[in-house]
Amino acid sequence: MSESLVVIRTFADLLRADEAQIELLNAGIYSLLLSEDGSQLPLGPAAEAIALAVHRRDAEVAEAVLTPLADPS
């Protein structure tokens, strides 16, 4: 059975996207980094609009895990 993925965050650079993905992994949540067109890694250092996607069932918890990482506005 295939489960759908949802994009929970979008990042302007790979460093921040990697940081978020590591936080999710530490919380036991599997995620994927996707390019603007929806393709998976590898993303080059010049990639723009890097999306972080998780399984739909994990989306709410993943958002809670990443909330402390949000940039102050």
Secondary structure, DSSP 8 states (H G I E B T S, - for coil): ----EEEEEEESSHHHHHHHHHHHHHTT--EEEE-TTS-BS---TT--SEEEEEEGGGHHHHHHHHGGGS---
